[in-house]
């Protein structure tokens, strides 16, 4: 009777029906375990949509720097401190949040993280002092540090064993949000001033509502899938030393990927304007083509990894772009644009494969792994942008691109990674798991 009552309640709930197409059969423990190996696309789309909103809101912060600089008479060092505070909380806290959640899952931490983002954006919009700006930037970073590891865990829960596809769907939402952020900044923040960022916090309200229902699915069904996988988790056959060494190699590959990616996302328009004398608008169009290719590559990398193996995707996506990056500094405008699209698609496909490979390396530590790699990638992007900027100031933007072209050679380290997938791919869920016992 309990299950019937809950299923009737869920079926009659309009918001739940819109987001999750609520299936009353899921409240039956026998059918719930059978459903555990199906891919729950409604949850994946919901979490990807919230990833879009999260990254779009975060990308608004740099848009208000000119206004903040004028309002509080800030130096460039003080502007840089805002970025540092945001990146510090957003990147370094993620592994901690993931580690804690592995030990004690927190289904409703997701809307809580969006709540931090809401408070941070309101604080930035209404700030009357530089100290308030720093605190607000840190609060937005905390929201990001909670969102990424836990939402990556939800994506794995909803994958039904198609882990690469789930990570790709999740990550393409973030890439799309990062691309939309500058557009929103141009038409809202730059038009109506930095205080309008407080109104953009309404996106966080939408995210909180969606993530609340994701949290309910997490509690009633996602936890059961995780529990089942822990009972039947396959041993990778690797020693602790081999696992630590493999994680170190993966982090070096992330370093290579995000340092090179920073050279494009932060300085590509300057390179095109300086080298080919194109207009700012034309340079932005070329950058949009690159970002669109990144989104396409992110979506493709996960499903391809599910079919042919993560290690092959890592090989092709990092080392495979080396010929194209070496040609890029010497190509004409047409081929520069074409090469950037190829590089963007191949390079972006690496991250879903790397994250899932690391999760398979350390089964049962999904949150910690996700937090570690999302946090590290975020930090490397920021450090890479700063380091490349210093090099460009000293030796010129063209020299910088010739140097960065060799970064993908680090992909040769992929040869040192063990073949985890030969020991066991998809772990079946134990039929003894009762989802109702976890509610």
Secondary structure, 3 states (H helix, E strand, C coil): CHHHHHHHHHHCCHHHHHHHCCCHHHHCHHHHHHHCCCCCHHHHHHHHHHHHHHHHHHCCHHHHHHHHHHHHCCCHHHHHHHHHHHHHHHHHHHHHHHHHHHHCCCCCHHHHHHHHHHHHHHHHHHCCCHHHHHHHHHHHHHHHHHHHHHHHHHHHHCCCCCHHHHHHHHHHHHHHHHHHHHHHHHHHHHHHCHHHHHHHHHHHHHHHHHHHHHHHHHHHHHHHHHHHHHHHCCCCCCCHHHHHHHHHHHHHHHHHHHHHHHHHHHHHHHHHHHHHCCCHHHHHHHHHHHHHHHHHHHHHHHHHHHHHCHHHHHHHHHHHHHHHHHHHCCCCHHHHHHHHHHHHHHHHHHHHHHHHHHHHHCCCCHHHHHHHHHHHHHHHHHHHHHHHHHHHHHHCHHHHHHHHCCHHHHHHHHHHCCCHHHHCCCCCCCCCCCHHHHC
